[in-house]
Amino acid sequence: MPDQAPLAEHDEATALRHRRIAREARLLAEARADIAAGMVVDEAAVNAWIDSIGTEGELSPPFPIG
């Protein structure tokens, strides 16, 4: 019977992997749909926002254009 514990752990790890892959697939599909709809954030705006974090002139996070 000791051999059953590793199998159970393997099955659990496999199930977790499948759930993770399914979640990642949903997130990628959502991201692709956003891009197709023009919901993108300008790279220069993101870089300016990142550079401003922690400064006196900190910018608000940029919003998608389109």
DSSP file (Angstrom, degrees, kcal/mol; ACC not computed):
  #  RESIDUE AA STRUCTURE BP1 BP2  ACC     N-H-->O    O-->H-N    N-H-->O    O-->H-N    TCO  KAPPA ALPHA  PHI   PSI    X-CA   Y-CA   Z-CA
    1    1 A M    >         0   0    0      0, 0.0     3,-2.1     0, 0.0     4,-0.5   0.000 360.0 360.0 360.0 -23.3    0.0    0.0    0.0
    2    2 A P  T >   +     0   0    0      0, 0.0     3,-0.8     0, 0.0     0, 0.0   0.782 360.0  67.2 -59.0 -23.9    2.9    2.5    0.5
    3    3 A D  T 3> S+     0   0    0      1,-0.2     4,-1.1     2,-0.2     0, 0.0   0.691  87.4  69.1 -69.3 -16.4    3.0    2.8   -3.3
    4    4 A Q  H <> S+     0   0    0     -3,-2.1     4,-2.6     1,-0.2    -1,-0.2   0.822  87.7  63.2 -73.6 -30.5   -0.4    4.5   -3.4
    5    5 A A  H <> S+     0   0    0     -3,-0.8     4,-2.6    -4,-0.5     5,-0.2   0.943 103.6  45.9 -62.7 -49.0    0.8    7.7   -1.7
    6    6 A P  H  > S+     0   0    0      0, 0.0     4,-2.6     0, 0.0    -1,-0.2   0.893 113.1  51.6 -61.3 -36.6    3.1    8.7   -4.5
    7    7 A L  H  X S+     0   0    0     -4,-1.1     4,-2.8     2,-0.2    -2,-0.2   0.922 110.2  48.4 -64.4 -43.1    0.4    7.9   -7.1
    8    8 A A  H  X S+     0   0    0     -4,-2.6     4,-2.3     2,-0.2    -1,-0.2   0.911 112.5  48.4 -62.7 -42.1   -2.1   10.0   -5.2
    9    9 A E  H  X S+     0   0    0     -4,-2.6     4,-2.6     2,-0.2    -2,-0.2   0.895 111.6  50.4 -64.3 -39.1    0.5   12.9   -5.1
   10   10 A H  H  X S+     0   0    0     -4,-2.6     4,-2.7     2,-0.2    -2,-0.2   0.921 110.5  49.1 -63.4 -44.7    1.2   12.4   -8.8
   11   11 A D  H  X S+     0   0    0     -4,-2.8     4,-2.4     2,-0.2    -2,-0.2   0.894 112.5  48.2 -62.5 -40.1   -2.6   12.5   -9.6
   12   12 A E  H  X S+     0   0    0     -4,-2.3     4,-2.6     2,-0.2    -2,-0.2   0.924 112.2  48.5 -66.5 -43.8   -3.0   15.7   -7.5
   13   13 A A  H  X S+     0   0    0     -4,-2.6     4,-2.3     1,-0.2    -2,-0.2   0.896 112.2  49.7 -63.0 -39.9    0.0   17.3   -9.1
   14   14 A T  H  X S+     0   0    0     -4,-2.7     4,-2.5     2,-0.2    -2,-0.2   0.911 110.8  49.3 -64.8 -42.5   -1.3   16.4  -12.6
   15   15 A A  H  X S+     0   0    0     -4,-2.4     4,-2.3     2,-0.2    -2,-0.2   0.910 111.5  49.0 -63.8 -42.2   -4.8   17.8  -11.7
   16   16 A L  H  X S+     0   0    0     -4,-2.6     4,-2.5     2,-0.2    -1,-0.2   0.899 110.7  51.0 -63.1 -40.2   -3.2   21.0  -10.4
   17   17 A R  H  X S+     0   0    0     -4,-2.3     4,-2.7     2,-0.2    -2,-0.2   0.919 109.8  49.4 -63.4 -43.9   -1.1   21.3  -13.6
   18   18 A H  H  X S+     0   0    0     -4,-2.5     4,-2.3     2,-0.2    -2,-0.2   0.897 111.8  48.4 -63.5 -40.2   -4.2   20.8  -15.8
   19   19 A R  H  X S+     0   0    0     -4,-2.3     4,-2.4     2,-0.2    -1,-0.2   0.903 112.1  49.6 -65.5 -40.5   -6.1   23.5  -13.8
   20   20 A R  H  X S+     0   0    0     -4,-2.5     4,-2.7     2,-0.2    -2,-0.2   0.928 111.8  47.7 -64.3 -44.5   -3.1   25.9  -14.2
   21   21 A I  H  X S+     0   0    0     -4,-2.7     4,-2.3     1,-0.2    -2,-0.2   0.905 112.2  49.7 -63.6 -41.6   -2.9   25.3  -17.9
   22   22 A A  H  X S+     0   0    0     -4,-2.3     4,-2.1     2,-0.2    -1,-0.2   0.906 111.9  48.5 -63.6 -41.5   -6.7   25.8  -18.3
   23   23 A R  H  X S+     0   0    0     -4,-2.4     4,-2.5     2,-0.2    -2,-0.2   0.929 111.5  49.4 -64.2 -45.0   -6.5   29.0  -16.3
   24   24 A E  H  X S+     0   0    0     -4,-2.7     4,-2.5     1,-0.2    -2,-0.2   0.886 109.5  52.4 -62.5 -38.2   -3.5   30.3  -18.4
   25   25 A A  H  X S+     0   0    0     -4,-2.3     4,-2.3     2,-0.2    -1,-0.2   0.906 110.0  48.4 -64.0 -41.4   -5.4   29.4  -21.6
   26   26 A R  H  X S+     0   0    0     -4,-2.1     4,-2.3     2,-0.2    -2,-0.2   0.923 112.4  48.5 -63.6 -43.7   -8.4   31.4  -20.4
   27   27 A L  H  X S+     0   0    0     -4,-2.5     4,-2.4     1,-0.2    -2,-0.2   0.895 111.7  49.3 -64.9 -39.8   -6.2   34.4  -19.5
   28   28 A L  H  X S+     0   0    0     -4,-2.5     4,-2.8     2,-0.2    -1,-0.2   0.908 110.5  50.4 -64.9 -41.5   -4.4   34.3  -22.9
   29   29 A A  H  X S+     0   0    0     -4,-2.3     4,-2.1     2,-0.2    -2,-0.2   0.902 111.5  48.9 -62.3 -40.8   -7.7   34.1  -24.7
   30   30 A E  H  X S+     0   0    0     -4,-2.3     4,-2.3     2,-0.2    -2,-0.2   0.915 112.1  48.2 -64.1 -43.6   -8.9   37.2  -22.7
   31   31 A A  H  X S+     0   0    0     -4,-2.4     4,-2.4     2,-0.2    -2,-0.2   0.913 111.2  50.1 -64.4 -42.7   -5.7   39.1  -23.5
   32   32 A R  H  X S+     0   0    0     -4,-2.8     4,-2.6     1,-0.2    -1,-0.2   0.888 110.4  50.5 -63.6 -38.3   -6.0   38.2  -27.2
   33   33 A A  H  X S+     0   0    0     -4,-2.1     4,-1.8     2,-0.2    -1,-0.2   0.906 109.8  50.5 -65.5 -41.6   -9.6   39.4  -27.2
   34   34 A D  H  <>S+     0   0    0     -4,-2.3     5,-3.1     2,-0.2    -2,-0.2   0.922 112.1  47.3 -60.8 -44.1   -8.6   42.7  -25.5
   35   35 A I  H ><5S+     0   0    0     -4,-2.4     3,-1.7     1,-0.2    -2,-0.2   0.927 110.6  51.4 -63.6 -45.1   -5.8   43.2  -28.1
   36   36 A A  H 3<5S+     0   0    0     -4,-2.6    -1,-0.2     1,-0.3    -2,-0.2   0.822 109.2  51.7 -61.4 -31.0   -8.2   42.4  -31.0
   37   37 A A  T 3<5S-     0   0    0     -4,-1.8    -1,-0.3    -5,-0.2    -2,-0.2   0.430 121.3-109.4 -85.2   0.5  -10.6   45.0  -29.6
   38   38 A G  T < 5 +     0   0    0     -3,-1.7     2,-1.8    -4,-0.2    -3,-0.2   0.641  69.7 146.0  82.5  14.0   -7.8   47.6  -29.4
   39   39 A M      < +     0   0    0     -5,-3.1     2,-0.3    -6,-0.2    -1,-0.2  -0.580  28.2 134.0 -86.4  78.4   -7.6   47.6  -25.6
   40   40 A V  B     -A   65   0A   0     -2,-1.8    25,-3.8    25,-1.3     2,-0.5  -0.874  51.6-130.4-125.7 158.1   -3.9   48.2  -25.4
   41   41 A V        -     0   0    0     -2,-0.3     2,-0.1    23,-0.3     5,-0.0  -0.933  32.4-110.2-111.1 131.2   -1.8   50.5  -23.3
   42   42 A D     >  -     0   0    0     -2,-0.5     4,-2.0    21,-0.4     3,-0.2  -0.364  20.5-138.6 -60.7 130.2    0.9   52.6  -25.0
   43   43 A E  H  > S+     0   0    0      1,-0.2     4,-2.7     2,-0.2     5,-0.2   0.879 102.4  53.8 -60.8 -39.9    4.3   51.4  -24.1
   44   44 A A  H  > S+     0   0    0      1,-0.2     4,-2.4     2,-0.2    -1,-0.2   0.885 108.0  50.9 -63.3 -37.5    5.7   54.9  -23.7
   45   45 A A  H  > S+     0   0    0      2,-0.2     4,-2.2     1,-0.2    -1,-0.2   0.892 110.7  48.8 -66.6 -39.0    2.9   55.7  -21.3
   46   46 A V  H  X S+     0   0    0     -4,-2.0     4,-2.8     2,-0.2    -2,-0.2   0.935 112.1  48.3 -65.0 -45.9    3.7   52.6  -19.2
   47   47 A N  H  X S+     0   0    0     -4,-2.7     4,-2.6     1,-0.2    -2,-0.2   0.902 111.6  49.7 -62.5 -41.1    7.4   53.4  -19.1
   48   48 A A  H  X S+     0   0    0     -4,-2.4     4,-1.3     2,-0.2    11,-0.2   0.905 111.8  49.1 -63.4 -40.9    6.7   57.0  -18.1
   49   49 A W  H  X S+     0   0    0     -4,-2.2     4,-0.9     2,-0.2     3,-0.4   0.939 112.0  47.9 -63.6 -47.2    4.4   55.8  -15.3
   50   50 A I  H >< S+     0   0    0     -4,-2.8     3,-0.9     1,-0.2    -2,-0.2   0.925 111.1  51.0 -60.0 -44.9    7.0   53.3  -14.1
   51   51 A D  H 3< S+     0   0    0     -4,-2.6    -1,-0.2     1,-0.2    -2,-0.2   0.778 108.8  53.1 -63.6 -25.5    9.7   55.9  -14.1
   52   52 A S  H >< S+     0   0    0     -4,-1.3     3,-2.3    -3,-0.4    -1,-0.2   0.644  78.5 116.5 -86.3 -13.7    7.5   58.2  -12.1
   53   53 A I  T << S+     0   0    0     -3,-0.9     3,-0.1    -4,-0.9     4,-0.0  -0.335  84.8  12.8 -61.3 129.1    6.7   55.8   -9.3
   54   54 A G  T 3  S+     0   0    0      1,-0.3    -1,-0.3    -2,-0.1     2,-0.2   0.467 105.1 111.0  85.0   2.9    8.1   57.1   -6.0
   55   55 A T  S X  S-     0   0    0     -3,-2.3     3,-1.1     1,-0.1    -1,-0.3  -0.580  82.3-110.2-101.6 169.7    8.8   60.6   -7.3
   56   56 A E  T 3  S+     0   0    0      1,-0.3    -1,-0.1    -2,-0.2    -4,-0.1   0.798 119.6  50.9 -67.5 -26.8    7.0   63.8   -6.4
   57   57 A G  T 3  S+     0   0    0     -5,-0.1    -1,-0.3    -4,-0.0    -4,-0.1  -0.141  80.9 168.4-101.5  38.2    5.5   63.9   -9.9
   58   58 A E    <   -     0   0    0     -3,-1.1     2,-0.2     1,-0.1    -5,-0.1  -0.272  25.3-139.7 -58.6 131.1    4.1   60.3   -9.7
   59   59 A L        -     0   0    0    -10,-0.3    -1,-0.1   -11,-0.2    -4,-0.1  -0.500  16.0-107.4 -88.6 157.6    1.7   59.7  -12.6
   60   60 A S        -     0   0    0     -2,-0.2    -1,-0.1     1,-0.1     3,-0.1  -0.520  51.6 -85.5 -75.6 152.8   -1.5   57.7  -12.5
   61   61 A P        -     0   0    0      0, 0.0    -1,-0.1     0, 0.0   -15,-0.1  -0.319  52.7-108.2 -58.4 141.3   -1.4   54.3  -14.1
   62   62 A P        -     0   0    0      0, 0.0     3,-0.0     0, 0.0   -21,-0.0  -0.363  28.9-137.8 -71.8 153.4   -2.1   54.6  -17.8
   63   63 A F        -     0   0    0      1,-0.1   -21,-0.4    -3,-0.1   -23,-0.1  -0.748  31.3 -85.7-107.9 156.9   -5.4   53.3  -19.2
   64   64 A P        -     0   0    0      0, 0.0     2,-0.3     0, 0.0   -23,-0.3  -0.267  40.6-136.8 -59.6 145.6   -6.0   51.4  -22.4
   65   65 A I  B      A   40   0A   0    -25,-3.8   -25,-1.3     1,-0.2     0, 0.0  -0.761 360.0 360.0 -99.4 151.0   -6.3   53.4  -25.6
   66   66 A G              0   0    0     -2,-0.3    -1,-0.2   -27,-0.2   -27,-0.1   0.440 360.0 360.0 108.9 360.0   -8.9   52.6  -28.2
